[in-house]
Each structure stands twice: as structure tokens, then as C-alpha cells.
Amino acid sequence: MTDYKAIGSVVHVKGTTKKMMIVGRKIRIKINEEEKNFDYAGCMYPEGIINDKLFYFNDADVMEVVYEGYSDKDNEILVKMLRD
């Protein structure tokens, strides 16, 4: 079960040299006509979103959490819903 990291968390992801900031969770996108599921959408840190370019990755790809984003009761409720 994925323990979804908070929006705004900054992480090191396997296979990248740049840090990523999480900007979305539980993402479903179409790649080559096939639906794919990812735990996260992220952008490069500190640059942010450039030309609408996002990177998609899973919790298992996160090697290190550099900074944990803000979390409150609303976030905890959403994470519980995402897990279910």
C-alpha cells in the first residue's frame, strides 16, 4: 500500500539527477494508447513546471524525501481515500 507523500514534497527519484517536487497524486494517463497509473506527477525542483512538462513516477521509485510537503487533516482524509 502506498503511503502517499504530501503535495509539495521534494524527492530524489531513481534514474534522475534533479530533485522532483510532487504536484499530483494517483495519476492515470494515456501513453501510446495504453492507460498507465502512477502514484505521482512531479516537476523539476527548483525550476517548477516548464512548458506544461510533468514527470510521472511511483512511490517505489522515490529514493529519498528531501523535504516533506504540508499535511493537515484534509490531506489525511484524501490520502485515506486514495488508498481505498
C-alpha positions in Angstrom: 0.0 0.0 0.0 1.3 3.4 -1.0 1.8 6.0 1.8 1.2 9.0 -0.5 3.6 11.8 0.2 2.1 15.3 0.5 1.9 17.8 -2.4 4.9 20.0 -2.3 7.3 17.2 -1.1 10.7 17.3 -2.7 12.2 13.9 -3.5 15.1 12.2 -5.3 13.7 9.7 -7.9 15.6 6.7 -9.2 17.2 7.4 -12.6 17.2 11.2 -12.3 19.8 13.7 -11.3 17.4 16.5 -10.5 15.1 16.6 -7.5 11.4 16.4 -8.2 8.6 18.3 -6.4 5.3 16.4 -6.1 2.4 18.3 -7.7 -0.1 15.5 -8.1 -1.0 12.1 -6.8 -2.7 8.9 -8.2 -2.4 9.9 -11.8 -3.8 8.0 -14.8 -2.5 9.0 -18.2 -2.6 7.6 -21.7 0.8 6.6 -23.1 0.9 5.1 -26.7 -2.8 4.4 -26.5 -2.4 2.5 -23.2 -3.7 3.7 -19.8 -1.0 3.9 -17.2 -1.2 4.5 -13.5 1.4 6.4 -11.4 1.5 7.4 -7.8 2.8 10.9 -8.5 3.2 13.7 -11.0 6.2 15.9 -10.4 8.1 18.8 -11.8 11.8 19.6 -11.5 12.9 21.4 -8.4 13.6 24.3 -8.1 12.6 25.2 -11.7 8.9 24.2 -11.3 6.6 23.4 -14.2 8.1 24.4 -17.5 6.1 24.2 -20.8 3.5 22.0 -19.0 6.1 19.3 -18.7 5.4 16.8 -15.8 7.2 13.7 -14.8 5.4 10.6 -13.6 6.7 8.1 -11.1 5.7 5.7 -8.4 6.4 5.5 -4.7 8.8 2.6 -5.2 11.0 5.0 -7.4 11.5 7.5 -4.5 15.0 7.1 -3.1 14.9 9.9 -0.6 12.5 12.5 0.7 14.4 15.8 0.8 11.5 17.9 2.1 8.1 16.8 3.2 5.2 19.0 2.0 2.4 20.4 4.1 -0.1 17.9 5.5 -3.2 18.5 7.6 -6.5 16.7 8.4 -7.8 17.4 4.8 -4.7 15.8 3.4 -5.0 12.8 5.7 -8.6 12.3 4.6 -7.6 12.5 0.9 -4.7 10.0 1.4 -7.1 7.6 3.1 -9.5 7.9 0.1 -6.6 7.4 -2.4 -5.6 4.2 -0.6 -9.1 2.8 -0.7 
